[in-house]
Amino acid sequence: MQKTGGMTRDLTSGNVVKQLLEFALPLFVSNALQAVYNLVDMVVVGNCIGRPGMSAVSIGGDILHFLTFLAMGFSSAGQVIIAQQVGARENEKLRHTIGTLFTILLGASLVISGICFAFKYNILSWLKTPAGLVHTYTMDYTVTCIFGLFFIYGYNVVSAILRGMGDSRRPFMFIAAAAVINIILDILFVKYFDMKVFGAALATVIGQGVSFIASIVYLYIKRDKFGFDFKPASFVPEKEASRRLVFLGIPMSIQSAAVNFSKIVLTAWINNQEIITGIAYSALGGVYNKVNMMAGIVSNSFTTAGSSMIGQNIGAKKYERVPVILKSVLMFGMIMAVTVSAALVAFPDTIFGIFTDDTEVTAHTGILILPIIINMFGAATRVMAFSIINGSGNTRLNLAVALVDGLISRIGIAYLLGVVFTLGCKGYWLGDALAGFVPFVIGMTYFLTGKWRRRE
């Protein structure tokens, strides 16, 4: 595969499947490592503390994921813009995009952290967090992770830069180091130092901090390779770069926020159901989210790879490669969906038993199987949709998907099944899973119209 500009990778020629695998495999392993160290929080806490700790990690994790919506949106936007500028050989614009992206996201992380710390009690109240140890542990986990947002946002900037240039291996190396550190500290802090849920959160923040610092050092060492000198003037937002990032980043951020907001709403409904029935639904919700990380691993990995490949090919006007890329990402997504679903059907007790041996939780895990399987296949189809939408940089369609998928369909279908059809928490999870197919319908309609060919 050809290299251009020292650090960038040319994705506009050569075998599509081979390029996709070479690009996506490090992403897959990187995301898998992220999932592993997120899982470790739940597994270690679940086995050392039990149901209250699992509920706290579940609720706190949902809050943290919601707070990263700007990081997800603007880093995805930056990656697409960088990929298109690499494909079009626009080096000056590339430097402006990098500096502006750094300034916007790192500044946003500080503002969000301050606001959330000020309203921390209100946030847990809005989520109907159960009283007692669950509330105490959730507060510890949430506040600690809030102070780690700077590292999460910073790492996402660096990853967007590298992946937009076609380099998915370095982000993998940085997150691998973070994963190893987090796993070791998780066990040390929670099991041996008895730091409870605070120890799990602290281990996560330290791992994220190491990852961000290492990635910044790498970029600084290689600064001559991509023309960014890291001088103060380089971080002053440039007008055109800001405009492009805002116009693409806001819809992508709304999309991320909308999906995560729907999960926050579901968390509140599930917590309320637990208060009414006494069943460990908040802990079950944590298990549901963690198992579904596998779908997210596949979806995010191949969406990132597909978006970068499509972005570069649209920038180079090589439109004939786009359908091949879409077919390839769908194929890999379906392979993983079938594999994981088969494992869940064949070994449910083994898989759910990883998280806890608390009988109050394991007695009800059967209701999670169907929603998880549906979510796996929904994630496989979303890869095609977001690859073409993100890769073409279509801001309006991103906004439409955000509103329809994140707010209308997820909350609407979950309410219909959970409340109207009185399925309770099972209905909430089924609604969340079924809504995952909405982006595929929108994305494939867009692709078939051919309008993506006329995107800049």
C-alpha positions as CSV (number, residue, x, y, z in Angstrom):
1,M,0.0,0.0,0.0
2,Q,1.4,3.4,-0.9
3,K,2.5,6.0,1.6
4,T,2.2,9.7,1.0
5,G,3.6,12.5,3.0
6,G,5.6,10.3,5.4
7,M,2.7,9.5,7.8
8,T,-0.3,9.2,5.6
9,R,-1.6,6.1,3.8
10,D,-3.1,6.1,0.3
11,L,-6.4,4.3,0.4
12,T,-7.5,5.2,-3.2
13,S,-5.9,2.3,-5.0
14,G,-5.2,-1.4,-4.5
15,N,-7.3,-4.3,-3.2
16,V,-10.3,-2.9,-1.1
17,V,-10.8,-6.0,1.1
18,K,-7.1,-6.2,1.9
19,Q,-6.9,-2.4,2.7
20,L,-10.0,-2.6,4.8
21,L,-8.7,-5.5,6.9
22,E,-5.2,-3.8,7.3
23,F,-6.9,-0.6,8.4
24,A,-9.7,-2.1,10.5
25,L,-7.8,-4.9,12.2
26,P,-5.7,-2.6,14.5
27,L,-8.9,-0.6,15.1
28,F,-10.8,-3.8,16.0
29,V,-8.0,-4.9,18.4
30,S,-7.8,-1.4,19.8
31,N,-11.5,-1.2,20.4
32,A,-11.5,-4.7,21.8
33,L,-8.9,-3.7,24.3
34,Q,-11.0,-0.6,25.2
35,A,-14.0,-2.9,25.7
36,V,-11.8,-5.3,27.8
37,Y,-10.7,-2.6,30.2
38,N,-14.3,-1.3,30.4
39,L,-15.4,-4.9,31.1
40,V,-12.8,-5.3,33.7
41,D,-14.4,-2.5,35.7
42,M,-17.7,-4.4,35.7
43,V,-16.1,-7.8,36.2
44,V,-13.8,-6.8,39.1
45,V,-16.4,-4.6,40.8
46,G,-19.1,-7.3,40.3
47,N,-17.1,-10.0,41.8
48,C,-15.5,-8.0,44.6
49,I,-18.4,-5.6,45.6
50,G,-21.5,-7.2,44.1
51,R,-24.8,-5.8,42.9
52,P,-24.4,-2.2,44.2
53,G,-21.0,-1.9,42.5
54,M,-22.3,-3.3,39.2
55,S,-25.2,-0.8,39.2
56,A,-22.8,2.1,40.0
57,V,-20.5,1.2,37.1
58,S,-23.5,0.8,34.8
59,I,-25.1,4.1,35.6
60,G,-21.7,6.0,35.8
61,G,-20.6,4.4,32.5
62,D,-23.8,5.7,30.8
63,I,-23.2,9.2,32.1
64,L,-19.5,9.1,31.0
65,H,-20.5,7.9,27.5
66,F,-23.0,10.6,27.2
67,L,-20.5,13.3,28.1
68,T,-18.1,12.2,25.3
69,F,-20.6,13.1,22.6
70,L,-18.6,16.1,21.5
71,A,-15.4,14.1,21.4
72,M,-17.1,11.4,19.3
73,G,-18.7,13.8,17.0
74,F,-15.9,16.3,16.3
75,S,-13.2,13.6,16.2
76,S,-15.2,11.7,13.6
77,A,-15.7,14.9,11.6
78,G,-12.0,15.7,11.9
79,Q,-11.1,12.3,10.7
80,V,-13.3,12.5,7.6
81,I,-12.1,16.0,6.8
82,I,-8.5,15.0,7.2
83,A,-9.0,11.9,5.1
84,Q,-10.5,14.0,2.3
85,Q,-7.7,16.6,2.5
86,V,-5.1,13.8,2.4
87,G,-6.8,12.4,-0.7
88,A,-6.9,15.8,-2.3
89,R,-3.3,16.7,-1.2
90,E,-4.4,19.9,0.6
91,N,-1.5,20.2,3.0
92,E,-2.1,23.7,4.2
93,K,-5.8,23.0,5.0
94,L,-4.7,19.9,6.8
95,R,-2.5,21.8,9.2
96,H,-5.3,24.3,10.0
97,T,-7.8,21.4,10.6
98,I,-5.4,19.7,13.1
99,G,-4.8,22.8,15.1
100,T,-8.5,23.9,15.2
101,L,-9.6,20.4,16.2
102,F,-7.2,20.3,19.1
103,T,-8.4,23.7,20.4
104,I,-12.1,23.0,20.1
105,L,-12.2,19.6,21.8
106,L,-9.7,20.2,24.6
107,G,-11.5,23.5,25.4
108,A,-14.9,21.7,25.4
109,S,-13.7,19.0,27.7
110,L,-12.8,21.5,30.4
111,V,-16.1,23.3,30.1
112,I,-18.1,20.1,30.3
113,S,-16.1,18.8,33.3
114,G,-16.8,22.0,35.2
115,I,-20.5,22.1,34.4
116,C,-21.0,18.4,35.3
117,F,-19.1,18.6,38.6
118,A,-21.3,21.6,39.6
119,F,-24.5,19.6,38.8
120,K,-23.4,16.2,39.9
121,Y,-26.2,15.7,42.5
122,N,-28.8,16.8,40.1
123,I,-27.5,14.4,37.4
124,L,-27.9,11.4,39.7
125,S,-31.3,12.6,40.8
126,W,-32.5,12.9,37.2
127,L,-31.4,9.3,36.6
128,K,-33.5,8.1,39.6
129,T,-30.3,6.5,41.0
130,P,-31.3,4.0,43.8
131,A,-30.5,5.2,47.3
132,G,-27.9,3.8,49.6
133,L,-24.6,2.2,48.4
134,V,-25.6,2.4,44.8
135,H,-25.9,6.2,45.0
136,T,-22.7,6.6,46.9
137,Y,-20.7,4.3,44.6
138,T,-22.2,6.0,41.5
139,M,-21.2,9.4,42.7
140,D,-17.6,8.2,43.3
141,Y,-17.4,6.7,39.8
142,T,-19.0,9.6,38.0
143,V,-17.0,12.4,39.7
144,T,-13.7,10.6,39.1
145,C,-14.4,10.0,35.4
146,I,-15.6,13.6,35.0
147,F,-12.0,14.7,35.8
148,G,-10.7,12.3,33.2
149,L,-12.7,13.8,30.3
150,F,-9.7,15.9,29.2
151,F,-7.7,12.8,28.5
152,I,-10.6,11.1,26.7
153,Y,-11.1,14.2,24.5
154,G,-7.4,14.6,23.8
155,Y,-6.9,11.0,22.8
156,N,-9.8,11.2,20.4
157,V,-8.2,14.2,18.7
158,V,-4.9,12.3,18.2
159,S,-6.7,9.2,17.0
160,A,-8.8,11.2,14.5
161,I,-5.6,12.8,13.1
162,L,-3.8,9.5,12.7
163,R,-6.7,7.5,11.3
164,G,-7.7,10.3,8.9
165,M,-4.1,9.9,7.5
166,G,-4.6,6.2,7.2
167,D,-2.6,5.1,10.3
168,S,-4.7,2.9,12.6
169,R,-1.7,1.1,14.2
170,R,-0.4,3.8,16.5
171,P,-3.8,4.5,18.1
172,F,-3.9,0.7,18.8
173,M,-0.5,0.8,20.5
174,F,-1.6,3.7,22.7
175,I,-4.9,2.2,23.8
176,A,-3.1,-1.2,24.3
177,A,-0.8,0.5,26.9
178,A,-3.9,2.1,28.5
179,A,-5.7,-1.2,28.7
180,V,-2.9,-3.1,30.3
181,I,-2.4,-0.3,32.9
182,N,-6.1,-0.1,33.6
183,I,-6.5,-3.9,34.1
184,I,-3.5,-4.0,36.5
185,L,-4.7,-1.0,38.5
186,D,-8.3,-2.2,38.6
187,I,-7.4,-5.4,40.3
188,L,-4.9,-3.7,42.5
189,F,-7.1,-0.8,43.6
190,V,-10.4,-2.7,44.0
191,K,-9.4,-6.1,45.1
192,Y,-6.2,-5.5,47.2
193,F,-6.4,-1.8,48.3
194,D,-10.2,-2.0,48.9
195,M,-10.8,1.3,47.1
196,K,-14.3,0.1,46.0
197,V,-15.8,1.7,42.9
198,F,-13.6,4.8,43.2
199,G,-10.6,2.5,42.6
200,A,-12.1,1.2,39.3
201,A,-12.8,4.8,38.1
202,L,-9.3,6.0,39.1
203,A,-7.7,3.1,37.2
204,T,-9.6,4.0,34.1
205,V,-8.6,7.7,34.3
206,I,-4.9,6.9,34.8
207,G,-5.0,4.5,31.8
208,Q,-6.6,7.2,29.7
209,G,-4.1,9.8,30.8
210,V,-1.1,7.6,29.9
211,S,-2.6,6.9,26.5
212,F,-3.2,10.6,25.7
213,I,0.3,11.7,26.9
214,A,2.0,8.9,24.9
215,S,0.0,9.8,21.7
216,I,0.9,13.5,22.1
217,V,4.6,12.7,22.5
218,Y,4.5,10.6,19.3
219,L,2.8,13.3,17.3
220,Y,5.4,15.9,18.6
221,I,8.3,13.6,17.6
222,K,6.7,13.1,14.1
223,R,5.5,16.7,13.7
224,D,7.7,17.3,10.6
225,K,6.0,14.4,8.8
226,F,2.6,16.0,8.7
227,G,3.6,19.7,8.9
228,F,2.2,20.6,12.3
229,D,4.8,22.4,14.4
230,F,2.9,22.5,17.8
231,K,3.7,26.2,18.3
232,P,1.0,28.3,20.1
233,A,0.0,30.0,16.8
234,S,-0.8,26.6,15.3
235,F,-3.7,26.2,17.8
236,V,-5.5,29.4,17.0
237,P,-8.7,28.3,15.3
238,E,-8.7,29.1,11.5
239,K,-12.0,30.4,10.1
240,E,-12.5,27.9,7.2
241,A,-11.3,24.9,9.3
242,S,-13.6,25.9,12.1
243,R,-16.5,26.3,9.7
244,R,-16.0,22.8,8.3
245,L,-15.5,21.2,11.7
246,V,-18.6,22.8,13.1
247,F,-20.8,22.1,10.2
248,L,-19.8,18.4,10.2
249,G,-19.0,18.0,13.9
250,I,-22.3,19.4,15.3
251,P,-24.5,16.9,13.5
252,M,-22.2,14.0,14.3
253,S,-22.1,15.2,18.0
254,I,-25.9,15.5,18.0
255,Q,-26.0,12.0,16.6
256,S,-23.8,10.7,19.4
257,A,-25.6,12.7,22.1
258,A,-29.0,11.6,20.8
259,V,-28.1,7.9,21.0
260,N,-26.5,8.3,24.4
261,F,-29.3,10.5,25.6
262,S,-31.8,7.7,24.7
263,K,-29.7,5.3,26.8
264,I,-29.8,7.8,29.7
265,V,-33.6,7.9,29.4
266,L,-33.7,4.1,29.4
267,T,-31.4,4.0,32.4
268,A,-33.8,6.3,34.3
269,W,-36.7,4.1,33.3
270,I,-34.8,0.9,34.3
271,N,-33.7,2.4,37.6
272,N,-37.3,3.4,38.4
273,Q,-38.5,-0.2,37.5
274,E,-35.9,-1.5,40.0
275,I,-37.2,0.8,42.7
276,I,-40.7,-0.5,42.1
277,T,-40.0,-4.3,41.7
278,G,-36.8,-4.7,43.7
279,I,-35.3,-6.8,40.8
280,A,-31.6,-6.0,40.0
281,Y,-32.5,-4.3,36.7
282,S,-29.8,-1.6,36.9
283,A,-27.1,-4.3,37.3
284,L,-28.7,-6.2,34.4
285,G,-28.6,-3.0,32.3
286,G,-24.8,-2.9,32.9
287,V,-24.5,-6.5,31.7
288,Y,-26.6,-5.7,28.6
289,N,-24.4,-2.6,27.8
290,K,-21.1,-4.5,28.3
291,V,-22.1,-7.5,26.2
292,N,-23.2,-5.1,23.5
293,M,-19.8,-3.6,23.4
294,M,-18.9,-6.4,21.1
295,A,-21.3,-5.0,18.5
296,G,-19.8,-1.6,19.1
297,I,-16.3,-3.0,18.6
298,V,-17.2,-4.3,15.1
299,S,-19.3,-1.4,14.2
300,N,-16.9,1.3,15.2
301,S,-13.8,-0.4,13.8
302,F,-15.2,-1.0,10.3
303,T,-17.2,2.3,10.3
304,T,-13.9,4.2,11.0
305,A,-12.0,2.3,8.4
306,G,-14.9,2.5,5.8
307,S,-15.4,6.3,6.4
308,S,-11.7,7.0,5.9
309,M,-11.5,4.9,2.8
310,I,-14.6,6.4,1.4
311,G,-13.5,9.9,2.4
312,Q,-10.2,9.5,0.5
313,N,-11.8,8.0,-2.5
314,I,-14.4,10.7,-2.8
315,G,-11.7,13.3,-2.4
316,A,-9.8,11.6,-5.2
317,K,-13.0,11.2,-7.3
318,K,-12.6,7.4,-7.4
319,Y,-16.3,6.7,-7.0
320,E,-16.3,3.2,-8.4
321,R,-14.5,1.9,-5.3
322,V,-17.2,3.1,-2.9
323,P,-19.7,0.3,-3.5
324,V,-17.0,-2.3,-3.0
325,I,-16.0,-0.7,0.3
326,L,-19.7,-0.8,1.5
327,K,-20.1,-4.5,0.5
328,S,-16.9,-5.4,2.3
329,V,-17.8,-3.7,5.6
330,L,-21.2,-5.3,5.6
331,M,-19.7,-8.8,5.1
332,F,-17.3,-8.4,8.0
333,G,-20.0,-7.0,10.2
334,M,-22.3,-9.9,9.5
335,I,-19.6,-12.5,10.1
336,M,-19.0,-11.1,13.6
337,A,-22.7,-10.7,14.3
338,V,-23.4,-14.4,13.5
339,T,-20.3,-15.6,15.5
340,V,-21.1,-13.6,18.7
341,S,-24.9,-14.5,18.5
342,A,-24.1,-18.2,18.2
343,A,-21.8,-18.0,21.2
344,L,-24.4,-16.3,23.3
345,V,-27.1,-18.9,22.4
346,A,-24.7,-21.8,23.0
347,F,-23.1,-20.5,26.2
348,P,-25.3,-17.9,27.9
349,D,-24.5,-19.0,31.5
350,T,-20.8,-18.9,30.8
351,I,-20.9,-15.4,29.2
352,F,-23.2,-13.8,31.8
353,G,-21.4,-15.6,34.6
354,I,-18.2,-13.6,33.8
355,F,-19.7,-10.5,35.3
356,T,-21.0,-11.8,38.6
357,D,-22.1,-14.8,40.6
358,D,-24.9,-12.8,42.3
359,T,-28.0,-14.9,42.0
360,E,-30.2,-11.8,42.1
361,V,-28.6,-10.8,38.8
362,T,-28.0,-14.1,37.1
363,A,-31.5,-15.3,37.7
364,H,-32.9,-12.8,35.2
365,T,-30.1,-12.6,32.5
366,G,-32.2,-14.7,30.1
367,I,-34.3,-11.7,29.1
368,L,-31.2,-10.1,27.7
369,I,-30.4,-12.7,25.0
370,L,-32.9,-11.7,22.3
371,P,-32.2,-7.9,22.6
372,I,-28.5,-8.5,22.4
373,I,-28.7,-10.7,19.3
374,I,-30.9,-8.1,17.5
375,N,-28.5,-5.4,18.5
376,M,-25.6,-7.4,17.0
377,F,-27.2,-7.6,13.6
378,G,-28.4,-4.0,13.8
379,A,-24.8,-2.9,14.4
380,A,-23.6,-4.9,11.4
381,T,-26.0,-3.0,9.1
382,R,-25.1,0.4,10.6
383,V,-21.6,0.0,9.4
384,M,-22.7,0.5,5.8
385,A,-24.9,3.5,6.6
386,F,-22.4,5.4,8.7
387,S,-19.5,4.6,6.3
388,I,-21.2,6.3,3.4
389,I,-22.8,9.2,5.4
390,N,-19.6,10.0,7.4
391,G,-17.3,9.4,4.5
392,S,-19.1,11.8,2.2
393,G,-19.3,14.4,5.0
394,N,-23.1,14.9,4.7
395,T,-24.0,17.1,7.6
396,R,-27.7,17.3,7.0
397,L,-28.2,13.6,6.8
398,N,-26.1,13.1,10.0
399,L,-28.5,15.4,11.7
400,A,-31.5,13.5,10.4
401,V,-30.1,10.2,11.5
402,A,-29.3,11.7,14.9
403,L,-32.8,12.9,15.5
404,V,-34.6,9.8,14.0
405,D,-32.3,7.1,15.4
406,G,-31.2,8.7,18.6
407,L,-34.4,10.3,19.9
408,I,-37.5,9.4,18.0
409,S,-37.0,5.7,17.2
410,R,-35.0,4.5,20.3
411,I,-37.1,6.3,22.9
412,G,-40.3,5.8,21.0
413,I,-40.0,2.1,20.3
414,A,-38.7,1.4,23.8
415,Y,-41.7,3.3,25.3
416,L,-44.1,1.4,23.0
417,L,-42.8,-2.0,24.0
418,G,-41.9,-1.3,27.6
419,V,-44.9,0.8,28.7
420,V,-47.7,0.5,26.1
421,F,-47.2,-3.3,25.7
422,T,-46.2,-3.6,29.4
423,L,-43.0,-5.6,28.7
424,G,-41.1,-3.5,31.2
425,C,-37.4,-3.6,31.0
426,K,-37.3,-6.3,28.4
427,G,-39.3,-4.0,26.2
428,Y,-36.9,-1.1,26.8
429,W,-34.0,-3.3,25.7
430,L,-35.8,-4.7,22.7
431,G,-36.8,-1.2,21.6
432,D,-33.2,0.0,21.9
433,A,-32.0,-2.9,19.8
434,L,-34.7,-2.7,17.0
435,A,-34.1,1.1,16.6
436,G,-30.5,0.2,15.5
437,F,-31.7,-0.7,12.0
438,V,-33.0,2.8,11.3
439,P,-29.6,4.2,10.2
440,F,-29.3,1.4,7.6
441,V,-32.6,2.4,5.9
442,I,-31.6,6.0,5.8
443,G,-28.0,5.4,4.7
444,M,-28.8,2.9,2.0
445,T,-31.5,5.2,0.6
446,Y,-28.9,8.0,0.4
447,F,-26.4,5.7,-1.3
448,L,-28.9,4.5,-4.0
449,T,-29.7,8.1,-4.9
450,G,-26.1,8.7,-5.9
451,K,-26.0,12.1,-4.2
452,W,-22.9,11.2,-2.2
453,R,-20.9,11.5,-5.5
454,R,-21.6,15.3,-5.5
455,R,-20.3,15.9,-1.9
456,E,-17.1,17.9,-1.5
